[in-house]
Amino acid sequence: MNRRVIMRIELEPESKDRLDDFCRRTGMTKVAASSRIINWFSRQPDTVQAMIQGLFPSSIEPDVARIILKQLAVRPGPMPSIAPHDVSLQGKAMV
């Protein structure tokens, strides 16, 4: 079995409500959904992580986004996986 690390997170009430709604729709637990999101985020290039965190000034965000997309399009190798290899979405409705 893979080694796991347990963490607590703090969410704004609206974010928790949206996470609850997502988990109800997909049949996923909050732990599984949060784990997948963090795994996905941690595998992204630094520039993508910075964009997601809003670290670029809003005045240049559209330009930075275009540059990042161009870099990702020509990047060699496979794109990072969205889901961990030991987790399956089989049988889960995505509506």
N, CA, C and O of each residue as an XYZ file, in Angstrom:
380
protein
N       0.848     -1.191      0.000
C       0.000      0.000      0.000
C       0.884      1.243      0.000
O       1.929      1.274      0.651
N       0.454      2.267     -0.737
C       1.193      3.518     -0.785
C       1.140      4.228      0.556
O       0.129      4.187      1.258
N       2.224      4.870      0.896
C       2.281      5.659      2.117
C       1.460      6.931      1.920
O       1.509      7.538      0.850
N       0.722      7.332      2.918
C      -0.131      8.527      2.840
C       0.231      9.497      3.945
O       0.755      9.103      4.986
N      -0.050     10.764      3.712
C       0.158     11.816      4.695
C      -1.198     12.451      4.952
O      -1.926     12.767      4.010
N      -1.540     12.638      6.209
C      -2.812     13.249      6.582
C      -2.570     14.726      6.880
O      -1.657     15.081      7.625
N      -3.411     15.592      6.279
C      -3.303     17.039      6.490
C      -4.688     17.611      6.755
O      -5.693     17.061      6.305
N      -4.731     18.699      7.477
C      -5.972     19.462      7.644
C      -5.894     20.673      6.737
O      -4.823     21.250      6.549
N      -7.041     21.059      6.171
C      -7.060     22.266      5.348
C      -8.153     23.208      5.849
O      -9.120     22.787      6.484
N      -7.977     24.467      5.552
C      -8.963     25.475      5.905
C      -9.590     25.983      4.617
O      -8.882     26.340      3.676
N     -10.924     26.015      4.574
C     -11.660     26.480      3.399
C     -12.617     27.590      3.778
O     -13.094     27.655      4.911
N     -12.891     28.451      2.833
C     -13.969     29.413      3.015
C     -15.276     28.639      2.919
O     -15.338     27.637      2.207
N     -16.323     29.078      3.617
C     -17.594     28.344      3.593
C     -18.138     28.095      2.180
O     -18.677     27.024      1.901
N     -17.996     29.088      1.290
C     -18.496     28.913     -0.077
C     -17.722     27.821     -0.816
O     -18.301     27.059     -1.591
N     -16.425     27.749     -0.576
C     -15.610     26.715     -1.218
C     -16.002     25.334     -0.710
O     -16.078     24.382     -1.487
N     -16.252     25.221      0.593
C     -16.678     23.938      1.145
C     -18.023     23.519      0.560
O     -18.231     22.345      0.255
N     -18.936     24.476      0.404
C     -20.244     24.167     -0.190
C     -20.080     23.650     -1.621
O     -20.733     22.681     -2.007
N     -19.206     24.296     -2.412
C     -18.981     23.853     -3.792
C     -18.312     22.484     -3.820
O     -18.626     21.660     -4.679
N     -17.381     22.230     -2.877
C     -16.752     20.918     -2.792
C     -17.778     19.855     -2.413
O     -17.786     18.765     -2.985
N     -18.642     20.170     -1.450
C     -19.711     19.230     -1.063
C     -20.603     18.905     -2.261
O     -20.947     17.745     -2.485
N     -20.975     19.927     -3.028
C     -21.823     19.730     -4.200
C     -21.119     18.844     -5.232
O     -21.720     17.915     -5.772
N     -19.850     19.135     -5.502
C     -19.071     18.325     -6.436
C     -19.031     16.862     -5.977
O     -19.244     15.950     -6.775
N     -18.759     16.651     -4.699
C     -18.659     15.286     -4.177
C     -19.996     14.550     -4.244
O     -20.027     13.351     -4.521
N     -21.093     15.253     -3.995
C     -22.425     14.630     -4.133
C     -22.670     14.202     -5.577
O     -23.144     13.094     -5.829
N     -22.341     15.094     -6.535
C     -22.576     14.798     -7.951
C     -21.732     13.638     -8.457
O     -22.197     12.839     -9.271
N     -20.499     13.542     -7.983
C     -19.572     12.545     -8.518
C     -19.483     11.282     -7.671
O     -18.922     10.279     -8.112
N     -20.024     11.321     -6.473
C     -19.935     10.162     -5.593
C     -18.570     10.008     -4.941
O     -18.268      8.957     -4.374
N     -17.754     11.031     -5.014
C     -16.421     10.987     -4.401
C     -16.479     11.497     -2.969
O     -17.357     12.285     -2.616
N     -15.545     11.047     -2.155
C     -15.415     11.618     -0.820
C     -14.635     12.922     -0.924
O     -13.922     13.155     -1.900
N     -14.778     13.768      0.092
C     -14.015     15.020      0.111
C     -12.521     14.736      0.184
O     -11.721     15.465     -0.402
N     -12.144     13.689      0.895
C     -10.722     13.331      0.988
C     -10.192     12.949     -0.393
O      -9.119     13.406     -0.788
N     -10.927     12.119     -1.130
C     -10.480     11.691     -2.466
C     -10.408     12.879     -3.427
O      -9.428     13.028     -4.158
N     -11.436     13.718     -3.429
C     -11.450     14.873     -4.331
C     -10.311     15.827     -4.000
O      -9.598     16.270     -4.901
N     -10.131     16.148     -2.736
C      -9.063     17.062     -2.329
C      -7.696     16.489     -2.662
O      -6.809     17.207     -3.123
N      -7.530     15.206     -2.429
C      -6.259     14.551     -2.729
C      -5.941     14.633     -4.214
O      -4.807     14.936     -4.587
N      -6.920     14.369     -5.063
C      -6.703     14.443     -6.513
C      -6.343     15.848     -6.955
O      -5.456     16.034     -7.787
N      -7.031     16.841     -6.399
C      -6.759     18.236     -6.772
C      -5.335     18.625     -6.368
O      -4.609     19.236     -7.153
N      -4.939     18.271     -5.149
C      -3.595     18.617     -4.684
C      -2.539     17.849     -5.464
O      -1.500     18.413     -5.806
N      -2.783     16.561     -5.756
C      -1.841     15.783     -6.573
C      -1.681     16.416     -7.953
O      -0.565     16.544     -8.456
N      -2.800     16.811     -8.564
C      -2.741     17.439     -9.885
C      -1.940     18.745     -9.813
O      -1.034     18.971    -10.616
N      -2.282     19.596     -8.847
C      -1.623     20.892     -8.707
C      -0.122     20.730     -8.493
O       0.673     21.456     -9.092
N       0.267     19.791     -7.650
C       1.685     19.625     -7.319
C       2.502     19.123     -8.503
O       3.726     19.255     -8.501
N       1.854     18.550     -9.513
C       2.557     18.049    -10.695
C       2.631     19.073    -11.834
O       3.228     18.802    -12.875
N       2.033     20.231    -11.638
C       2.037     21.256    -12.675
C       3.363     22.014    -12.665
O       4.024     22.103    -11.630
N       3.750     22.559    -13.816
C       4.961     23.395    -13.854
C       4.793     24.614    -12.942
O       3.678     25.037    -12.638
N       5.929     25.161    -12.518
C       5.908     26.319    -11.616
C       5.076     27.472    -12.163
O       4.370     28.141    -11.409
N       5.155     27.705    -13.471
C       4.410     28.829    -14.052
C       2.899     28.609    -13.933
O       2.151     29.549    -13.667
N       2.456     27.370    -14.131
C       1.025     27.066    -14.002
C       0.599     27.222    -12.545
O      -0.459     27.785    -12.266
N       1.416     26.726    -11.616
C       1.099     26.885    -10.192
C       0.989     28.362     -9.821
O       0.084     28.755     -9.085
N       1.914     29.179    -10.332
C       1.887     30.610    -10.029
C       0.626     31.266    -10.588
O       0.033     32.131     -9.943
N       0.217     30.850    -11.792
C      -0.993     31.410    -12.399
C      -2.222     31.030    -11.571
O      -3.082     31.871    -11.311
N      -2.304     29.773    -11.161
C      -3.438     29.314    -10.363
C      -3.510     30.069     -9.037
O      -4.600     30.363     -8.545
N      -2.365     30.376     -8.468
C      -2.321     31.081     -7.187
C      -2.547     32.590     -7.327
O      -2.654     33.300     -6.327
N      -2.618     33.072     -8.565
C      -2.841     34.497     -8.785
C      -1.624     35.344     -8.458
O      -1.760     36.464     -7.967
N      -0.430     34.815     -8.727
C       0.793     35.529     -8.387
C       1.226     36.549     -9.432
O       2.142     37.333     -9.185
N       0.582     36.549    -10.595
C       0.917     37.518    -11.634
C      -0.051     38.698    -11.539
O      -1.225     38.505    -11.223
N       0.423     39.915    -11.808
C      -0.484     41.071    -11.793
C      -1.621     40.864    -12.800
O      -1.404     40.349    -13.898
N      -2.819     41.266    -12.416
C      -3.989     41.053    -13.283
C      -3.828     41.727    -14.640
O      -4.402     41.273    -15.630
N      -3.058     42.801    -14.692
C      -2.886     43.510    -15.962
C      -2.124     42.689    -17.004
O      -2.259     42.939    -18.202
N      -1.329     41.718    -16.566
C      -0.579     40.903    -17.532
C      -1.031     39.441    -17.558
O      -0.469     38.638    -18.303
N      -2.038     39.087    -16.755
C      -2.494     37.691    -16.712
C      -2.840     37.114    -18.083
O      -2.419     35.997    -18.383
N      -3.594     37.831    -18.934
C      -3.913     37.247    -20.246
C      -2.662     36.939    -21.070
O      -2.597     35.906    -21.736
N      -1.677     37.825    -21.027
C      -0.435     37.598    -21.773
C       0.337     36.419    -21.195
O       0.861     35.588    -21.937
N       0.406     36.348    -19.866
C       1.112     35.246    -19.210
C       0.414     33.926    -19.522
O       1.078     32.921    -19.780
N      -0.908     33.918    -19.502
C      -1.655     32.693    -19.808
C      -1.348     32.208    -21.223
O      -1.150     31.012    -21.436
N      -1.307     33.120    -22.185
C      -0.984     32.734    -23.566
C       0.424     32.154    -23.663
O       0.641     31.157    -24.353
N       1.376     32.772    -22.976
C       2.756     32.282    -22.993
C       2.831     30.891    -22.363
O       3.491     30.001    -22.900
N       2.163     30.704    -21.233
C       2.172     29.391    -20.561
C       1.564     28.329    -21.462
O       2.108     27.231    -21.576
N       0.443     28.642    -22.105
C      -0.198     27.670    -22.996
C       0.713     27.304    -24.167
O       0.776     26.141    -24.565
N       1.415     28.291    -24.717
C       2.357     28.004    -25.805
C       3.488     27.103    -25.316
O       3.887     26.173    -26.016
N       4.004     27.376    -24.118
C       5.073     26.547    -23.559
C       4.595     25.117    -23.327
O       5.325     24.166    -23.611
N       3.384     24.958    -22.817
C       2.852     23.624    -22.559
C       2.633     22.860    -23.857
O       2.805     21.642    -23.903
N       2.253     23.578    -24.915
C       1.980     22.931    -26.202
C       3.240     22.331    -26.814
O       3.159     21.320    -27.512
N       4.388     22.923    -26.572
C       5.630     22.427    -27.177
C       6.486     21.646    -26.189
O       7.566     21.172    -26.541
N       6.021     21.511    -24.981
C       6.771     20.796    -23.949
C       6.889     19.315    -24.295
O       5.884     18.668    -24.589
N       8.104     18.770    -24.262
C       8.268     17.352    -24.566
C       7.745     16.474    -23.428
O       7.681     16.892    -22.271
N       7.379     15.262    -23.787
C       6.928     14.303    -22.780
C       5.450     14.400    -22.516
O       4.774     15.315    -22.988
N       4.949     13.433    -21.745
C       3.510     13.400    -21.456
C       3.104     14.501    -20.487
O       3.894     14.944    -19.654
N       1.872     14.923    -20.615
C       1.327     15.897    -19.679
C       1.114     15.205    -18.339
O       0.908     13.991    -18.307
N       1.159     15.947    -17.226
C       0.934     15.335    -15.923
C      -0.442     14.686    -15.846
O      -1.418     15.201    -16.393
N      -0.504     13.569    -15.171
C      -1.757     12.841    -14.999
C      -2.709     13.643    -14.124
O      -2.284     14.351    -13.211
N      -3.993     13.526    -14.410
C      -4.999     14.218    -13.601
C      -5.306     13.439    -12.333
O      -5.479     14.026    -11.265
N      -5.372     12.127    -12.450
C      -5.734     11.302    -11.296
C      -4.575     10.382    -10.923
O      -3.823      9.949    -11.796
N      -4.427     10.081     -9.629
C      -3.412      9.113     -9.226
C      -3.682      7.767     -9.891
O      -4.833      7.438    -10.181
N      -2.643      6.998    -10.132
C      -2.794      5.730    -10.839
C      -3.605      4.700    -10.059
O      -4.157      3.779    -10.663
N      -3.692      4.828     -8.735
C      -4.403      3.832     -7.949
C      -5.869      4.193     -7.707
O      -6.553      3.520     -6.936
N      -6.354      5.248     -8.360
C      -7.733      5.683     -8.169
C      -8.450      5.651     -9.503
O      -7.900      6.093    -10.512
N      -9.667      5.137     -9.523
C     -10.424      5.027    -10.764
C     -11.742      5.793    -10.645
O     -12.354      5.857     -9.578
N     -12.156      6.367    -11.766
C     -13.459      7.042    -11.816
C     -14.533      6.121    -12.374
O     -15.663      6.562    -12.587
N     -14.212      4.860    -12.617
C     -15.201      3.962    -13.195
C     -16.448      3.929    -12.324
O     -16.380      3.795    -11.102
N     -17.570      4.053    -12.984
C     -18.848      3.987    -12.293
C     -19.256      5.291    -11.635
O     -20.311      5.342    -11.002
N     -18.470      6.338    -11.758
C     -18.813      7.628    -11.158
C     -19.381      8.551    -12.234
O     -18.740      8.796    -13.257
N     -20.562      9.047    -11.999
C     -21.207      9.940    -12.968
C     -20.607     11.323    -12.870
O     -20.456     11.865    -11.775
N     -20.266     11.893    -13.999
C     -19.765     13.262    -14.048
C     -20.799     14.116    -14.746
O     -20.800     14.209    -15.973
N     -21.679     14.740    -13.982
C     -22.730     15.576    -14.568
C     -22.520     17.023    -14.259
O     -23.315     17.865    -14.676
